[in-house]
Amino acid sequence: MEEIKTGKKLKLDGERIYLRTLEAADATEEYCGWLNDPEVNRFLVNKSANVDELRSYIIKKTGQPDILFLGIFLKDGGKHIGTITLRGIDLTAGKATIAMMIGDKNYWGKGLIGEAMRLLTGYAFKNLDLKEIELGVVSQNVSAIRAYEKMGFIETGRKLGVKYGDENYDEIMMVLRRGL
């Protein structure tokens, strides 16, 4: 709980990746390229960014007491390949929402999102004493839904007609409960 209250830096080591608190210096042209790529940002709310906007966004998010905004980095070489966020952290209710993105398309389909999610959800359940972690996923993102189900997430509802860019999608709400 101390990381959230004091804003200390967090680093979580996995087998192939590590997660660490993002810093202003992580706002690079490559990171902006992910957000500006229609294939990467298809199901993201934010559809574009420049380095200055991204730097400000990182500073803002890492300064909020109810958010863990982490980068996903390869252990071999330290390459930044994506982000994962735990937001709306409510320690009293024991809940939070998780969101993630592998921005570097060279690492899509390699199971790294699953590893990142296991690292962060494990930390959240053990160290923050959360009871459940929610996420929303666009119904057309079938591969992500299958991956989340394999991790233990279950569908809890749907939001109809959620706007992502210029398109409307149904959003499936899912939850992972501690101990399941």
C-alpha positions as CSV (number, residue, x, y, z in Angstrom):
1,M,0.0,0.0,0.0
2,E,2.9,2.3,0.6
3,E,3.7,2.7,-3.1
4,I,0.3,4.2,-3.7
5,K,0.3,6.5,-0.8
6,T,3.8,7.8,-1.2
7,G,4.3,7.6,-5.0
8,K,7.5,5.4,-4.6
9,K,8.8,3.8,-7.7
10,L,7.6,0.2,-8.3
11,K,9.4,-2.6,-10.2
12,L,8.0,-6.1,-10.7
13,D,10.2,-8.8,-12.2
14,G,8.8,-11.6,-14.4
15,E,10.4,-14.3,-16.4
16,R,10.7,-12.5,-19.7
17,I,9.6,-8.9,-18.8
18,Y,9.6,-6.5,-15.9
19,L,7.2,-3.8,-15.1
20,R,8.3,-0.4,-13.7
21,T,6.7,2.9,-12.9
22,L,6.8,5.0,-16.1
23,E,8.9,8.2,-16.0
24,A,8.8,11.4,-18.1
25,A,11.9,10.1,-20.0
26,D,9.8,7.2,-21.3
27,A,7.8,9.6,-23.5
28,T,9.6,8.7,-26.8
29,E,8.9,9.0,-30.5
30,E,8.5,5.2,-30.5
31,Y,5.9,5.3,-27.7
32,C,4.0,8.1,-29.5
33,G,4.2,5.9,-32.7
34,W,2.2,3.2,-31.0
35,L,-0.5,5.7,-30.0
36,N,-0.6,7.1,-33.5
37,D,-0.8,3.7,-35.2
38,P,-4.4,2.8,-36.2
39,E,-3.7,-0.9,-35.8
40,V,-2.4,-0.4,-32.2
41,N,-4.9,2.2,-31.1
42,R,-8.0,0.5,-32.7
43,F,-9.5,-0.2,-29.3
44,L,-7.9,2.6,-27.3
45,V,-9.6,5.7,-26.2
46,N,-6.6,8.0,-27.0
47,K,-5.9,7.9,-30.7
48,S,-2.8,10.1,-31.0
49,A,-0.1,11.9,-29.1
50,N,3.1,13.8,-29.5
51,V,6.1,13.5,-27.1
52,D,5.2,16.6,-25.1
53,E,1.6,15.5,-24.6
54,L,2.7,12.0,-23.7
55,R,5.3,13.4,-21.2
56,S,2.6,15.5,-19.5
57,Y,0.2,12.5,-19.4
58,I,2.8,10.3,-17.8
59,I,3.6,12.9,-15.1
60,K,-0.1,13.4,-14.4
61,K,-0.9,9.7,-14.2
62,T,2.1,8.7,-12.1
63,G,1.3,11.6,-9.7
64,Q,-2.2,10.3,-8.9
65,P,-2.6,8.4,-5.7
66,D,-5.1,5.8,-7.1
67,I,-3.1,4.8,-10.2
68,L,-0.1,2.5,-10.9
69,F,1.0,3.4,-14.4
70,L,3.7,1.0,-15.4
71,G,5.8,0.3,-18.5
72,I,6.3,-3.2,-19.8
73,F,10.0,-3.8,-20.6
74,L,11.9,-6.8,-21.9
75,K,14.3,-8.3,-19.4
76,D,16.8,-9.0,-22.2
77,G,17.9,-5.5,-23.2
78,G,15.3,-3.4,-21.3
79,K,13.3,-2.5,-24.5
80,H,10.0,-0.7,-23.7
81,I,7.2,-2.6,-25.5
82,G,4.0,-1.5,-23.8
83,T,2.1,-0.2,-20.8
84,I,-0.1,-1.6,-18.0
85,T,-2.2,0.4,-15.6
86,L,-4.0,-0.3,-12.4
87,R,-6.4,2.6,-11.9
88,G,-9.3,3.6,-9.7
89,I,-7.6,1.7,-6.9
90,D,-10.0,1.7,-4.0
91,L,-8.2,0.1,-1.0
92,T,-11.3,0.3,1.1
93,A,-13.5,-1.6,-1.4
94,G,-10.6,-3.8,-2.5
95,K,-11.1,-3.0,-6.2
96,A,-9.3,-1.6,-9.2
97,T,-9.5,-1.6,-12.9
98,I,-6.6,-2.9,-15.2
99,A,-5.8,-1.8,-18.7
100,M,-2.9,-2.8,-20.9
101,M,-1.3,-2.4,-24.3
102,I,1.6,-4.0,-26.1
103,G,2.5,-1.1,-28.4
104,D,5.4,-2.8,-30.2
105,K,3.7,-5.1,-32.7
106,N,6.8,-7.3,-32.9
107,Y,5.7,-8.6,-29.5
108,W,2.1,-9.3,-30.2
109,G,0.9,-12.9,-29.7
110,K,3.9,-13.9,-27.6
111,G,2.0,-14.2,-24.2
112,L,3.7,-11.1,-22.8
113,I,0.3,-9.4,-21.8
114,G,-0.5,-12.5,-19.8
115,E,2.8,-12.3,-18.0
116,A,2.4,-8.6,-17.3
117,M,-1.1,-9.1,-16.0
118,R,-0.1,-12.0,-13.8
119,L,2.7,-9.8,-12.3
120,L,0.4,-6.8,-11.7
121,T,-2.6,-8.7,-10.5
122,G,-0.4,-10.8,-8.2
123,Y,1.1,-7.7,-6.7
124,A,-2.4,-6.1,-6.3
125,F,-3.9,-9.1,-4.5
126,K,-0.9,-9.7,-2.3
127,N,0.5,-6.3,-1.6
128,L,-2.5,-4.0,-1.9
129,D,-5.0,-6.6,-0.5
130,L,-7.4,-6.1,-3.4
131,K,-10.3,-8.5,-3.7
132,E,-11.1,-8.0,-7.4
133,I,-9.7,-6.4,-10.5
134,E,-12.0,-5.4,-13.4
135,L,-11.4,-4.7,-17.0
136,G,-13.4,-3.7,-20.1
137,V,-12.7,-5.2,-23.5
138,V,-14.3,-4.5,-26.9
139,S,-16.5,-7.4,-27.9
140,Q,-14.7,-7.6,-31.3
141,N,-11.4,-8.2,-29.6
142,V,-12.0,-11.9,-29.5
143,S,-8.4,-13.0,-28.9
144,A,-8.1,-10.7,-25.9
145,I,-11.3,-12.0,-24.4
146,R,-10.1,-15.6,-24.8
147,A,-6.8,-14.6,-23.2
148,Y,-8.5,-13.0,-20.2
149,E,-10.8,-16.0,-19.7
150,K,-7.7,-18.2,-19.6
151,M,-6.3,-16.0,-16.8
152,G,-9.5,-16.4,-14.8
153,F,-11.5,-13.3,-15.7
154,I,-15.2,-13.8,-16.0
155,E,-17.8,-11.7,-17.8
156,T,-19.9,-9.6,-15.5
157,G,-21.9,-7.5,-18.0
158,R,-21.9,-5.4,-21.1
159,K,-22.0,-1.8,-22.0
160,L,-23.6,-1.2,-25.4
161,G,-22.4,1.3,-27.9
162,V,-19.2,2.5,-26.3
163,K,-17.4,5.0,-28.5
164,Y,-13.8,4.3,-29.5
165,G,-12.6,6.9,-31.9
166,D,-15.2,7.2,-34.7
167,E,-16.8,3.7,-34.0
168,N,-19.2,2.3,-31.5
169,Y,-18.6,-1.1,-29.9
170,D,-20.1,-3.2,-27.2
171,E,-17.7,-3.4,-24.2
172,I,-17.6,-6.6,-22.2
173,M,-16.9,-6.0,-18.5
174,M,-14.8,-8.8,-16.8
175,V,-13.5,-9.4,-13.3
176,L,-10.8,-11.4,-11.7
177,R,-11.3,-12.2,-8.1
178,R,-8.6,-13.0,-5.6
179,G,-8.3,-16.7,-4.9
180,L,-10.1,-18.0,-8.0
